């Protein structure tokens, strides 16, 4: 998977933590991130408004090298 290769490369270059955010409603993305070892660090309720004017919630996730689950290897 491309995401696993990117994560592996970032950690090999010395990054100590990878952080990202996704829409709370994006269950597929959140599932993938959990499978890779990301922890959901923070939830920002109504942090942005979509193009229809609906408030959306963001989930911020963090991953450290020791938690990374690489399914490619």
Gaussian input, Z-matrix of N, CA and C with variables (Angstrom, degrees):
# hf/3-21g

backbone

0 1
 N
 C     1     B1
 C     2     B2     1     A1
 N     3     B3     2     A2     1     D1
 C     4     B4     3     A3     2     D2
 C     5     B5     4     A4     3     D3
 N     6     B6     5     A5     4     D4
 C     7     B7     6     A6     5     D5
 C     8     B8     7     A7     6     D6
 N     9     B9     8     A8     7     D7
 C    10    B10     9     A9     8     D8
 C    11    B11    10    A10     9     D9
 N    12    B12    11    A11    10    D10
 C    13    B13    12    A12    11    D11
 C    14    B14    13    A13    12    D12
 N    15    B15    14    A14    13    D13
 C    16    B16    15    A15    14    D14
 C    17    B17    16    A16    15    D15
 N    18    B18    17    A17    16    D16
 C    19    B19    18    A18    17    D17
 C    20    B20    19    A19    18    D18
 N    21    B21    20    A20    19    D19
 C    22    B22    21    A21    20    D20
 C    23    B23    22    A22    21    D21
 N    24    B24    23    A23    22    D22
 C    25    B25    24    A24    23    D23
 C    26    B26    25    A25    24    D24
 N    27    B27    26    A26    25    D25
 C    28    B28    27    A27    26    D26
 C    29    B29    28    A28    27    D27
 N    30    B30    29    A29    28    D28
 C    31    B31    30    A30    29    D29
 C    32    B32    31    A31    30    D30
 N    33    B33    32    A32    31    D31
 C    34    B34    33    A33    32    D32
 C    35    B35    34    A34    33    D33
 N    36    B36    35    A35    34    D34
 C    37    B37    36    A36    35    D35
 C    38    B38    37    A37    36    D36
 N    39    B39    38    A38    37    D37
 C    40    B40    39    A39    38    D38
 C    41    B41    40    A40    39    D39
 N    42    B42    41    A41    40    D40
 C    43    B43    42    A42    41    D41
 C    44    B44    43    A43    42    D42
 N    45    B45    44    A44    43    D43
 C    46    B46    45    A45    44    D44
 C    47    B47    46    A46    45    D45
 N    48    B48    47    A47    46    D46
 C    49    B49    48    A48    47    D47
 C    50    B50    49    A49    48    D48
 N    51    B51    50    A50    49    D49
 C    52    B52    51    A51    50    D50
 C    53    B53    52    A52    51    D51
 N    54    B54    53    A53    52    D52
 C    55    B55    54    A54    53    D53
 C    56    B56    55    A55    54    D54
 N    57    B57    56    A56    55    D55
 C    58    B58    57    A57    56    D56
 C    59    B59    58    A58    57    D57
 N    60    B60    59    A59    58    D58
 C    61    B61    60    A60    59    D59
 C    62    B62    61    A61    60    D60
 N    63    B63    62    A62    61    D61
 C    64    B64    63    A63    62    D62
 C    65    B65    64    A64    63    D63
 N    66    B66    65    A65    64    D64
 C    67    B67    66    A66    65    D65
 C    68    B68    67    A67    66    D66
 N    69    B69    68    A68    67    D67
 C    70    B70    69    A69    68    D68
 C    71    B71    70    A70    69    D69
 N    72    B72    71    A71    70    D70
 C    73    B73    72    A72    71    D71
 C    74    B74    73    A73    72    D72
 N    75    B75    74    A74    73    D73
 C    76    B76    75    A75    74    D74
 C    77    B77    76    A76    75    D75
 N    78    B78    77    A77    76    D76
 C    79    B79    78    A78    77    D77
 C    80    B80    79    A79    78    D78
 N    81    B81    80    A80    79    D79
 C    82    B82    81    A81    80    D80
 C    83    B83    82    A82    81    D81
 N    84    B84    83    A83    82    D82
 C    85    B85    84    A84    83    D83
 C    86    B86    85    A85    84    D84
 N    87    B87    86    A86    85    D85
 C    88    B88    87    A87    86    D86
 C    89    B89    88    A88    87    D87
 N    90    B90    89    A89    88    D88
 C    91    B91    90    A90    89    D89
 C    92    B92    91    A91    90    D90
 N    93    B93    92    A92    91    D91
 C    94    B94    93    A93    92    D92
 C    95    B95    94    A94    93    D93
 N    96    B96    95    A95    94    D94
 C    97    B97    96    A96    95    D95
 C    98    B98    97    A97    96    D96
 N    99    B99    98    A98    97    D97
 C   100   B100    99    A99    98    D98
 C   101   B101   100   A100    99    D99
 N   102   B102   101   A101   100   D100
 C   103   B103   102   A102   101   D101
 C   104   B104   103   A103   102   D102
 N   105   B105   104   A104   103   D103
 C   106   B106   105   A105   104   D104
 C   107   B107   106   A106   105   D105
 N   108   B108   107   A107   106   D106
 C   109   B109   108   A108   107   D107
 C   110   B110   109   A109   108   D108
 N   111   B111   110   A110   109   D109
 C   112   B112   111   A111   110   D110
 C   113   B113   112   A112   111   D111
 N   114   B114   113   A113   112   D112
 C   115   B115   114   A114   113   D113
 C   116   B116   115   A115   114   D114
 N   117   B117   116   A116   115   D115
 C   118   B118   117   A117   116   D116
 C   119   B119   118   A118   117   D117
 N   120   B120   119   A119   118   D118
 C   121   B121   120   A120   119   D119
 C   122   B122   121   A121   120   D120
 N   123   B123   122   A122   121   D121
 C   124   B124   123   A123   122   D122
 C   125   B125   124   A124   123   D123
 N   126   B126   125   A125   124   D124
 C   127   B127   126   A126   125   D125
 C   128   B128   127   A127   126   D126
 N   129   B129   128   A128   127   D127
 C   130   B130   129   A129   128   D128
 C   131   B131   130   A130   129   D129
 N   132   B132   131   A131   130   D130
 C   133   B133   132   A132   131   D131
 C   134   B134   133   A133   132   D132
 N   135   B135   134   A134   133   D133
 C   136   B136   135   A135   134   D134
 C   137   B137   136   A136   135   D135
 N   138   B138   137   A137   136   D136
 C   139   B139   138   A138   137   D137
 C   140   B140   139   A139   138   D138
 N   141   B141   140   A140   139   D139
 C   142   B142   141   A141   140   D140
 C   143   B143   142   A142   141   D141
 N   144   B144   143   A143   142   D142
 C   145   B145   144   A144   143   D143
 C   146   B146   145   A145   144   D144
 N   147   B147   146   A146   145   D145
 C   148   B148   147   A147   146   D146
 C   149   B149   148   A148   147   D147
 N   150   B150   149   A149   148   D148
 C   151   B151   150   A150   149   D149
 C   152   B152   151   A151   150   D150
 N   153   B153   152   A152   151   D151
 C   154   B154   153   A153   152   D152
 C   155   B155   154   A154   153   D153
 N   156   B156   155   A155   154   D154
 C   157   B157   156   A156   155   D155
 C   158   B158   157   A157   156   D156
 N   159   B159   158   A158   157   D157
 C   160   B160   159   A159   158   D158
 C   161   B161   160   A160   159   D159
 N   162   B162   161   A161   160   D160
 C   163   B163   162   A162   161   D161
 C   164   B164   163   A163   162   D162
 N   165   B165   164   A164   163   D163
 C   166   B166   165   A165   164   D164
 C   167   B167   166   A166   165   D165
 N   168   B168   167   A167   166   D166
 C   169   B169   168   A168   167   D167
 C   170   B170   169   A169   168   D168
 N   171   B171   170   A170   169   D169
 C   172   B172   171   A171   170   D170
 C   173   B173   172   A172   171   D171
 N   174   B174   173   A173   172   D172
 C   175   B175   174   A174   173   D173
 C   176   B176   175   A175   174   D174
 N   177   B177   176   A176   175   D175
 C   178   B178   177   A177   176   D176
 C   179   B179   178   A178   177   D177
 N   180   B180   179   A179   178   D178
 C   181   B181   180   A180   179   D179
 C   182   B182   181   A181   180   D180
 N   183   B183   182   A182   181   D181
 C   184   B184   183   A183   182   D182
 C   185   B185   184   A184   183   D183
 N   186   B186   185   A185   184   D184
 C   187   B187   186   A186   185   D185
 C   188   B188   187   A187   186   D186
 N   189   B189   188   A188   187   D187
 C   190   B190   189   A189   188   D188
 C   191   B191   190   A190   189   D189
 N   192   B192   191   A191   190   D190
 C   193   B193   192   A192   191   D191
 C   194   B194   193   A193   192   D192
 N   195   B195   194   A194   193   D193
 C   196   B196   195   A195   194   D194
 C   197   B197   196   A196   195   D195
 N   198   B198   197   A197   196   D196
 C   199   B199   198   A198   197   D197
 C   200   B200   199   A199   198   D198
 N   201   B201   200   A200   199   D199
 C   202   B202   201   A201   200   D200
 C   203   B203   202   A202   201   D201
 N   204   B204   203   A203   202   D202
 C   205   B205   204   A204   203   D203
 C   206   B206   205   A205   204   D204
 N   207   B207   206   A206   205   D205
 C   208   B208   207   A207   206   D206
 C   209   B209   208   A208   207   D207
 N   210   B210   209   A209   208   D208
 C   211   B211   210   A210   209   D209
 C   212   B212   211   A211   210   D210
 N   213   B213   212   A212   211   D211
 C   214   B214   213   A213   212   D212
 C   215   B215   214   A214   213   D213
 N   216   B216   215   A215   214   D214
 C   217   B217   216   A216   215   D215
 C   218   B218   217   A217   216   D216

   B1=1.4386
   B2=1.5346
   B3=1.2882
   B4=1.4624
   B5=1.5205
   B6=1.3189
   B7=1.4557
   B8=1.5300
   B9=1.3210
   B10=1.4597
   B11=1.5237
   B12=1.3257
   B13=1.4653
   B14=1.5220
   B15=1.3166
   B16=1.4577
   B17=1.5268
   B18=1.3145
   B19=1.4633
   B20=1.5247
   B21=1.3246
   B22=1.4565
   B23=1.5369
   B24=1.3212
   B25=1.4581
   B26=1.5317
   B27=1.3141
   B28=1.4618
   B29=1.5292
   B30=1.3219
   B31=1.4561
   B32=1.5285
   B33=1.3316
   B34=1.4703
   B35=1.5272
   B36=1.3373
   B37=1.4736
   B38=1.5268
   B39=1.3212
   B40=1.4527
   B41=1.5192
   B42=1.3146
   B43=1.4634
   B44=1.5257
   B45=1.3151
   B46=1.4632
   B47=1.5239
   B48=1.3383
   B49=1.4580
   B50=1.5226
   B51=1.3330
   B52=1.4634
   B53=1.5227
   B54=1.3217
   B55=1.4602
   B56=1.5221
   B57=1.3324
   B58=1.4584
   B59=1.5147
   B60=1.3050
   B61=1.4553
   B62=1.5186
   B63=1.3176
   B64=1.4568
   B65=1.5273
   B66=1.2950
   B67=1.4564
   B68=1.5311
   B69=1.3034
   B70=1.4618
   B71=1.5242
   B72=1.3160
   B73=1.4639
   B74=1.5273
   B75=1.3215
   B76=1.4637
   B77=1.5296
   B78=1.3187
   B79=1.4644
   B80=1.5305
   B81=1.3235
   B82=1.4735
   B83=1.5190
   B84=1.3214
   B85=1.4705
   B86=1.5239
   B87=1.3125
   B88=1.4676
   B89=1.5233
   B90=1.3216
   B91=1.4680
   B92=1.5347
   B93=1.3290
   B94=1.4671
   B95=1.5252
   B96=1.3259
   B97=1.4610
   B98=1.5295
   B99=1.3200
   B100=1.4741
   B101=1.5225
   B102=1.3339
   B103=1.4657
   B104=1.5280
   B105=1.3296
   B106=1.4631
   B107=1.5259
   B108=1.3302
   B109=1.4575
   B110=1.5182
   B111=1.3336
   B112=1.4571
   B113=1.5249
   B114=1.3339
   B115=1.4581
   B116=1.5156
   B117=1.3228
   B118=1.4588
   B119=1.5220
   B120=1.3199
   B121=1.4610
   B122=1.5252
   B123=1.3223
   B124=1.4634
   B125=1.5238
   B126=1.3135
   B127=1.4647
   B128=1.5215
   B129=1.3152
   B130=1.4631
   B131=1.5278
   B132=1.3104
   B133=1.4556
   B134=1.5308
   B135=1.3281
   B136=1.4699
   B137=1.5341
   B138=1.3202
   B139=1.4697
   B140=1.5210
   B141=1.3227
   B142=1.4632
   B143=1.5177
   B144=1.3138
   B145=1.4606
   B146=1.5258
   B147=1.3361
   B148=1.4611
   B149=1.5296
   B150=1.3224
   B151=1.4657
   B152=1.5236
   B153=1.3271
   B154=1.4679
   B155=1.5242
   B156=1.3277
   B157=1.4567
   B158=1.5138
   B159=1.3500
   B160=1.4582
   B161=1.5332
   B162=1.3201
   B163=1.4642
   B164=1.5300
   B165=1.3142
   B166=1.4644
   B167=1.5299
   B168=1.3085
   B169=1.4544
   B170=1.5256
   B171=1.3170
   B172=1.4584
   B173=1.5218
   B174=1.3361
   B175=1.4533
   B176=1.5219
   B177=1.3358
   B178=1.4644
   B179=1.5202
   B180=1.3283
   B181=1.4626
   B182=1.5246
   B183=1.3369
   B184=1.4573
   B185=1.5181
   B186=1.3258
   B187=1.4663
   B188=1.5130
   B189=1.3176
   B190=1.4636
   B191=1.5288
   B192=1.3310
   B193=1.4758
   B194=1.5272
   B195=1.3221
   B196=1.4610
   B197=1.5288
   B198=1.3172
   B199=1.4691
   B200=1.5379
   B201=1.3326
   B202=1.4615
   B203=1.5189
   B204=1.3268
   B205=1.4614
   B206=1.5075
   B207=1.3298
   B208=1.4765
   B209=1.5207
   B210=1.3277
   B211=1.4559
   B212=1.5230
   B213=1.3285
   B214=1.4637
   B215=1.5227
   B216=1.3118
   B217=1.4868
   B218=1.5077
   A1=108.62
   A2=116.44
   A3=122.22
   A4=111.83
   A5=117.62
   A6=120.89
   A7=111.20
   A8=117.51
   A9=120.71
   A10=111.28
   A11=116.87
   A12=120.40
   A13=110.92
   A14=117.17
   A15=121.23
   A16=110.63
   A17=117.12
   A18=121.27
   A19=110.02
   A20=117.15
   A21=121.69
   A22=110.98
   A23=117.17
   A24=121.56
   A25=111.24
   A26=117.63
   A27=120.49
   A28=111.52
   A29=117.22
   A30=119.75
   A31=111.34
   A32=117.58
   A33=119.83
   A34=111.43
   A35=116.90
   A36=121.54
   A37=112.65
   A38=116.15
   A39=119.63
   A40=116.79
   A41=117.93
   A42=119.15
   A43=108.86
   A44=116.03
   A45=121.14
   A46=112.68
   A47=116.48
   A48=120.74
   A49=108.90
   A50=115.56
   A51=122.06
   A52=106.16
   A53=116.04
   A54=121.04
   A55=108.92
   A56=115.58
   A57=120.78
   A58=109.31
   A59=114.90
   A60=120.78
   A61=109.93
   A62=115.69
   A63=121.19
   A64=109.06
   A65=115.66
   A66=121.15
   A67=109.04
   A68=116.40
   A69=121.83
   A70=112.11
   A71=117.00
   A72=121.56
   A73=113.58
   A74=118.00
   A75=121.89
   A76=109.12
   A77=115.30
   A78=121.51
   A79=112.85
   A80=117.00
   A81=119.92
   A82=111.15
   A83=116.42
   A84=119.86
   A85=110.28
   A86=116.99
   A87=120.39
   A88=111.34
   A89=116.81
   A90=120.95
   A91=110.36
   A92=117.10
   A93=121.29
   A94=109.98
   A95=117.29
   A96=120.14
   A97=111.20
   A98=117.67
   A99=120.11
   A100=110.75
   A101=117.45
   A102=121.48
   A103=111.16
   A104=117.20
   A105=121.73
   A106=112.52
   A107=117.40
   A108=121.13
   A109=115.60
   A110=117.73
   A111=120.47
   A112=110.32
   A113=115.71
   A114=122.49
   A115=108.16
   A116=116.14
   A117=120.05
   A118=107.17
   A119=115.38
   A120=121.51
   A121=113.59
   A122=116.67
   A123=119.80
   A124=109.81
   A125=115.57
   A126=121.69
   A127=107.69
   A128=116.20
   A129=121.87
   A130=108.33
   A131=115.76
   A132=121.44
   A133=110.84
   A134=115.01
   A135=122.01
   A136=111.72
   A137=116.36
   A138=121.31
   A139=113.67
   A140=117.21
   A141=120.44
   A142=109.17
   A143=116.15
   A144=121.96
   A145=108.38
   A146=116.56
   A147=120.15
   A148=110.76
   A149=116.14
   A150=120.36
   A151=113.72
   A152=116.56
   A153=120.75
   A154=111.81
   A155=115.90
   A156=120.36
   A157=114.63
   A158=117.12
   A159=121.66
   A160=110.31
   A161=118.54
   A162=120.85
   A163=109.84
   A164=115.94
   A165=122.24
   A166=109.87
   A167=115.39
   A168=122.60
   A169=109.46
   A170=116.43
   A171=122.53
   A172=109.74
   A173=115.83
   A174=122.47
   A175=106.74
   A176=116.27
   A177=121.37
   A178=108.25
   A179=115.16
   A180=121.75
   A181=110.00
   A182=115.29
   A183=121.57
   A184=109.76
   A185=115.25
   A186=121.50
   A187=108.94
   A188=116.28
   A189=122.91
   A190=107.66
   A191=116.99
   A192=119.99
   A193=114.72
   A194=117.38
   A195=119.78
   A196=113.18
   A197=117.54
   A198=121.54
   A199=112.64
   A200=117.28
   A201=122.03
   A202=111.16
   A203=116.77
   A204=123.63
   A205=106.79
   A206=116.30
   A207=121.79
   A208=108.46
   A209=116.48
   A210=121.69
   A211=112.35
   A212=117.35
   A213=120.36
   A214=110.56
   A215=116.58
   A216=120.94
   A217=112.00
   D1=139.97
   D2=-177.94
   D3=-59.96
   D4=-40.72
   D5=-178.94
   D6=-61.95
   D7=-41.02
   D8=178.45
   D9=-63.37
   D10=-40.61
   D11=178.07
   D12=-63.51
   D13=-41.64
   D14=178.53
   D15=-63.26
   D16=-47.35
   D17=179.99
   D18=-60.39
   D19=-46.99
   D20=179.15
   D21=-57.66
   D22=-43.01
   D23=179.54
   D24=-65.20
   D25=-43.90
   D26=179.65
   D27=-61.46
   D28=-44.03
   D29=179.00
   D30=-68.13
   D31=-35.20
   D32=178.39
   D33=-67.07
   D34=-22.45
   D35=178.06
   D36=-89.50
   D37=3.98
   D38=173.78
   D39=101.10
   D40=2.81
   D41=177.06
   D42=-64.19
   D43=137.20
   D44=-177.78
   D45=-97.35
   D46=-17.54
   D47=-180.00
   D48=-156.41
   D49=141.83
   D50=173.57
   D51=-115.44
   D52=130.16
   D53=179.60
   D54=-123.15
   D55=143.87
   D56=177.77
   D57=-151.90
   D58=166.09
   D59=177.22
   D60=-132.27
   D61=149.90
   D62=177.44
   D63=-146.91
   D64=161.67
   D65=177.28
   D66=-65.19
   D67=134.84
   D68=179.63
   D69=-55.62
   D70=-33.67
   D71=-178.40
   D72=-76.50
   D73=-11.24
   D74=-177.38
   D75=-81.77
   D76=79.15
   D77=-175.11
   D78=-63.79
   D79=-35.92
   D80=179.69
   D81=-63.47
   D82=-47.55
   D83=-179.73
   D84=-62.47
   D85=-45.90
   D86=-179.64
   D87=-60.50
   D88=-38.39
   D89=177.73
   D90=-63.86
   D91=-46.91
   D92=179.62
   D93=-60.00
   D94=-45.86
   D95=-179.04
   D96=-62.62
   D97=-40.92
   D98=177.04
   D99=-63.08
   D100=-41.55
   D101=179.61
   D102=-60.96
   D103=-32.62
   D104=-179.41
   D105=-82.72
   D106=-8.62
   D107=176.76
   D108=108.92
   D109=1.22
   D110=178.51
   D111=-65.79
   D112=143.74
   D113=171.30
   D114=-104.38
   D115=140.39
   D116=174.64
   D117=-80.72
   D118=108.34
   D119=-171.87
   D120=-88.25
   D121=-31.82
   D122=-174.87
   D123=-156.51
   D124=146.55
   D125=173.30
   D126=-119.83
   D127=123.16
   D128=179.05
   D129=-106.79
   D130=100.47
   D131=-176.97
   D132=-71.21
   D133=137.49
   D134=177.67
   D135=48.83
   D136=46.29
   D137=-174.35
   D138=-84.52
   D139=-13.28
   D140=178.21
   D141=-156.31
   D142=167.41
   D143=-178.01
   D144=-120.67
   D145=128.69
   D146=-179.89
   D147=-76.28
   D148=179.72
   D149=-175.11
   D150=-67.02
   D151=-14.52
   D152=176.82
   D153=-94.13
   D154=1.85
   D155=179.47
   D156=84.90
   D157=11.99
   D158=-179.27
   D159=-89.92
   D160=130.58
   D161=176.28
   D162=-64.98
   D163=140.27
   D164=-179.40
   D165=-124.79
   D166=152.82
   D167=-179.64
   D168=-107.99
   D169=139.36
   D170=179.87
   D171=-110.26
   D172=138.28
   D173=173.08
   D174=-108.17
   D175=125.08
   D176=177.04
   D177=-100.61
   D178=131.14
   D179=-176.50
   D180=-120.82
   D181=152.18
   D182=178.41
   D183=-132.90
   D184=147.38
   D185=178.01
   D186=-136.70
   D187=130.82
   D188=174.55
   D189=-111.79
   D190=153.47
   D191=-174.16
   D192=-52.81
   D193=-38.44
   D194=-176.80
   D195=-70.09
   D196=-16.92
   D197=179.42
   D198=-97.28
   D199=-10.17
   D200=-175.31
   D201=-66.01
   D202=126.19
   D203=176.04
   D204=-107.21
   D205=109.57
   D206=-177.14
   D207=-100.97
   D208=109.61
   D209=-177.88
   D210=-82.89
   D211=-8.50
   D212=-179.58
   D213=-73.98
   D214=-38.17
   D215=-176.36
   D216=-74.93

